[in-house]
Amino acid sequence: MKIATWNVNSVKARAVHLTRWLAAFKPDIVMLQEIKCLTEDFPVLDIKALGYNAIAVGQKAYNGVALLSTKEINVVATRLPGDEGDVQARYLEADIAGLRVASIYLPNGNPTNTEKFPYKLGWMDRLQARAAELLATEKPVVLAGDYNICPTEIDVYDPAAFADDALCRPESRGRFRTIVNSGYTDALRALNPTEHLYTYWDYQAGAWQRDLGLRIDHLLLSPQAADRLVAAGVDRKPRGEEKASDHTPAWCELS
């Protein structure tokens, strides 16, 4: 079973890219982030034409997450628990083919001297609590998406330049480590421990052409899912296309 996550940076702007990639890569389950459209505007019919079921949680012009699957999608939650006042479309959890999966779009947190950074950290605390609850079920769980976290120095092209960025601040990294250390496996790192597996390149300053990237898209697996992990990687091809998203798909394969 091939599972992928991709921040498409507007599903309308990237509709051709998405459908082309689905037809070529043929993933079984896909987590999408930053769809940037209302739920009712998500292109469900185009997705279904390729053999996928689709569920979206949208928000006008910002955020938004979705799940695509060749199998039936049984929605569990459309918001991250823990704050009823948080209406941002950043989390979608479902049961698919014996797996519990979630599409996650974690807040960026910049600038760190604004309310955006405490919001990011609070969101991560809530995610940590939910991740612990899911571990306790002893189900195979995949928490995948744009975490807006570079977990270690190897995940950022210039660690010194990003030292004070919300993506690399100790508070952010510490919360990510807490989730991993509670029992989750970082699928990409588990099978590629030393490679520069970037998943994001800024549109500015020729970042893509110069490979000045960040690894901020992750697939975290519970022990029951990690026991089935056979492959993981980054599909760089979509990032090199014309008018591409600034992210590219990350994926793993479970037996």
N, C-alpha and C positions, 0 to 999 in steps of 0.2 A: 504494500500500500504506500503510495507516494503522496506526501503531504507537503504543501508549500505555503509560504506567506509572502505577501507583496503589498507594499504601500504604493498604490497606483497613482497617487497625486492627481485625483479627479478622474472618475470612471468615464465621464463624458469625453474629456479630452484624450483619454487613453483607450477608448473602446476598441479601436482597431488593434492596438498593441495587445490588449487583454485577450481578445478572441483569437488572434493569431498565435499567441503563446499557449493558450489552452489547447488548441488543435495540435500544436507541435509537441509540447511537453507532456501532455496527457496526465496531469496529476489527478489523484482520486479525491483529495480534499484540498481546498484553497481557503486561506484566510486573507481577506483584503482589508486594507486600511486607507484612510483619507479618500473615501469615495466622493466626498464633497457634493452630495446631492441629497434631496429629500428621499425618504424611504420609497415613496410611490414613484419616484423618477428613476430608480435603479433599473438598468436594462435587463430585466428578468427574461424577456422573450428571446433576446439575442443569446443569453447564456443557455437557456433551455434548448435552443436549436443545436447546441453543441453537446447535448446529453447531460447537462448539469442541472441539479436543483439549486436554487439560490434563495438566501434569506439576507436581508439587509436591515441595518439600523442606521438611518440617515439623519442628516442635519443640513439645513440650507447653507451651501458655500463653504462649510467647515467640517472637519472631522469625518465621522462616519465609518462604519465597519460592515463587513459582509462575510458570509460563509457560502462557499460553493462546494457541491459534492455530487459525484455520480450515484451516491446512495441517498436514502431518505434522511432528512435533517429534522431532528426533534428538538425544538428550542427549549432551553432550560432557563436562560436569563438574558435580558436585553440591556441590563445595566449592571455595573459592578456593585455588589452589595456594600452597605456601610455608610451611605450618605444619600438619603432620599432627595436632598436638595440639588444634587449634581445631575443636571439634565444633559450634559455633553455626551454625544454619541461616540463612545470609546470602547465598548465591551459587548461581546456577543458570545454566549456559551450554549453549546448544544451537544446532544448525543448523536453520533454518526457511526454506524457499522461497528458497534461495540466499544467505541472510544468516546471519552468526554473531551471535547475540544473547545477552545476559546480563541476568538480573534481579538487582539488587544492593540489599542492605539494609545500608548502611554503619553501623558503630557510632556512637552518639550522642556519647559521649566525656565527658559530664558526670556528676558534678562533675570539673573538671579537676585537682583536687588528690588524686584517687584513681587507682587502677590503670586506670580506664576510659579516661582520656585517652591514656596510652601504648599501650593496646590499639587505640584508634582509629587512631593514627598508624602503628602497625605494620601494621594491616590495609590502610591506604592505601598503604603502601610495597609490600605484596604486590600490591595492585590495579594500581599503577603498573607493576610488573614484568609482570603478565599482560597489561595493555593494550599494552605494548611488544611482547610476543610476538605478539599478535593483529595489530598493525600490520604486522609483518614478513611475515605471510601474504598481504598485499595483497588481502584479502577485504573485502567490505562488512560492517562491524561496527557493531552498536548496543549500547552499554553503558548501560542505563537503570535507573533506580530511585530510591530514597530515599538520597541521598548524605549527608544530614545535614550539608550544607555550604551556607552562603550565600556564593557566590564573591566578590561585591563589595558595596559599601555600598548599591547600588540594590536589592539582593535582600533587605533587611531593613528593616522599618518604622521602627526606632529604632536606628541603628548604634551610638550611644553606649551605650545600655543593654545591647547584646549584645557589646561590645568584648572582654570576657573570657570569653564563652561559647565552648564547644568548636566550635560551628557557625561561628564567625567568627574564631577565633584565627588569627594569622598562620601557625602551623604547619599548620593544617588547610587554609587557603586556598592556601598555597604548594604543598602536595601536589596539590591539585585543579588548580592552574595548570600544574604539571609535566605532568600527563596531557594537558591541553588543548594545551599548547605542544609536546608531542611529535608532534602531528598530528591530534588529535581536534577536532571542531567541536561546540560547545554549541548544539544545534539551536534552542532557544528564543531564545537571545540573538542568534544569527546573523540571524534574521528579525524580531526585536523588540528592537533594541539599547537602547532607552531606556525601555521600559514597565516598570511595577511588576507583574510577572507572578508573583504569589504562588501557592504551591501548598499552603501549610499555614497554618492559623489555630488557635491554642490554644483549648481549650474555655472557658478562664477569661476574666473581665473583658470579656465582649462582644467578643472579638477579631474574630470573623467579622463581626458587625454593624458594627463600626468599621473594618473592613478593615485590621487590624493583623496583617499576614501576613509570611511568610518564603518565599523560593524555595529549597527544599532538594531538590526532585525534578527530576532532569535526564536528558536523553537526549544522550549523547555519541556522535558519528558518526565513523568512520574516513573518510579522504578518498574512498574508493570509495562509501561511503554518502552522504557529504555532497554529492557531485556530483549525487545524485538528489533532494536535499531541495527540496521545493516549497512546504511549509507547515508551520507549527508553532504551538502555542498551549497554553492552559490551559482546560479545561472546568470552569468554576466551578459549574455547576448541581448536581452531586452534593453539594457541601459545604453547600448551602442546604437540603437535605432534613432531615426530622426524624430524630434519632438518627444523624446522618451520621458518617463518618470525619472526623478532623481534617485529613486531606489531601484533595486533589481531583486528578483525572487530569491529567497533562501528556501532550502527544502531538506527533507529527510525521508528515508524509506524505512518502513517497518515490515518485518516478515509477517 
